[in-house]
Amino acid sequence: MDRILKIEAGSSIRSQIVAFYRNRIRSGELAAGAVLPPARLLAAQLGTAEANVHHAFAALVREGLIARRPRAGTVVIAGERPYRVAFYFSSYYTLVGERFTRPLIAGVEAELARHGIECQVIYETGSGEGRTLLEQLAKERSIQGVILRSLAAGEAAQFKRLPVPFVAISGQDGPHGVTFFTECFADQAALALKLSGGRRASVIYTGKLHRSGGGLKGRLQAAAARHGVELPDELCFDGGCAAASGIDDFDLFAGHALGALLDAVRPPDSVLLLSDNLVPGVTMELYRRKLNVPDQLRIAVHRTVENPIGFPFPCMLVENRIDELAGLLVGRLLDLHAGRPPRAGELSVACREWLPVQR
C-alpha cells in the first residue's frame, strides 16, 4: 500500500515533501517511471498551499530525481536510462566551406540510436538563444546529457553547473574530453610529413595551436623533431593568427594561410593540413601559383574517413574515423550518467599514402 506523507510540526512543509520523496526514490520504493501525484491533489491531501508542492518538486528536479513532462506528469527519473541527448554546436562550426559537421552529426545520431536515445541538435545563433535553450532543457530534464562540438578553455566549469552530464570534442584532459589530437596522432602526423619527403614543415589549423611548447603545437613539434623534421613557430598558421582575423570561410582561410607560408623568408617544403576541410582552398591556391605536388610542395592531410572530400594531388593521409569518435563520446556520456568512471581509450590513427586516380 502506498505510504502517505504526514506533515509534522517543527520543520517546513516544503523540506518534508522533498525528504519524503527523496528517500522513497533513493531506496528504490519509487522506481524510474513512477508518477507522483499532481501538485493540486497532493496540496489538498496535505492541507497546504499548492505553491509549496511546486517548490518541493522543483528541488527534486534540480537533484535529478524527477522530471515534469507534458501529458505524463511528474515522473521519477533516478536510475532511468537517457532517452534524449542534446548535441550542441557553437556558431563557429557553421562557417562557409565547413564539411565535417554533417557526417559528424550523422555518426553521433547513429551511435545514440543504437542505444535507443534521441538526438536533439542545437546550433548557437550568435545571440545566445541556443545556449539558453540548452540550459532550459537540462533544467527541465527534457535532455539527460549533452555532447559539445567544442570546449574552449575555461568553459568546463560552466557546463559542470548543468544538472546533466556532458562530454565534448576537446583537447583538454579529463573525463569530459575526447580529442583527435593525442600524442599518437602527433607522432603519426610527423611520420606522414617525413614519409612525404618533408624536412622543413609547416602546419595549417583552423583552431588555435595553443602556446609554444604546450598543447597541440608542442606535441607536433616534439614529434617532428623525433622524426628529423623541422617545424618552426613561424610556419605554424592557425585561426588565432592576426593574419587570419575576420576570415569566416574555410576555403578563403586555407588559401590565405598557404599563401602566407609560401611567401615566408624561408618557406616550407611541406605542409600539414589539420582538417580535410582545408583541401579545396589549398588546391585553389596551388593551381593559382602553378605549383606541382609533390615535386615543389609535399602535403599531409588529417582526414576523417567518412568525409567525402577528394584529393586531387598525391599526399599522405593521417586518418581517424567519425564512428569511433561517436562511440567514445556516447560511451563516456552513458558512463557519467550512470555514475561510473568514464571509459578509457583514445581514437586510433594511422597514416597512409594517397594517389589520385589517373583518368
Secondary structure, 3 states (H helix, E strand, C coil): CCCCCCCCCCCCHHHHHHHHHHHHHHCCCCCCCCECCCHHHHHHHHCCCHHHHHHHHHHHHHCCCEEEECCCEEEECCCCCCCEEEEEECHHHHCECCCCHHHHHHHHHHHHHHCCCEEEEEECCCCCHHHHHHHHHHHHCCCCCEEECCCCCCCHHHHHCCCCCEEEECCCCCCCEECCCCHHHHHHHHHHHHHHCCCEEEEEECCCCCCCCCHHHHHHHHHHHHCCCECCHHHEEECCCHHHCCCCEHHHHHHHHHHHHHCCCCCCCEEEECCHHHHHHHHHHHHHHCCCCCCCCEEEEEEECCCCCCCCCCEEEEEECHHHHHHHHHHHHHHHHHCCCCCCCCCCCEEEEECCCCC
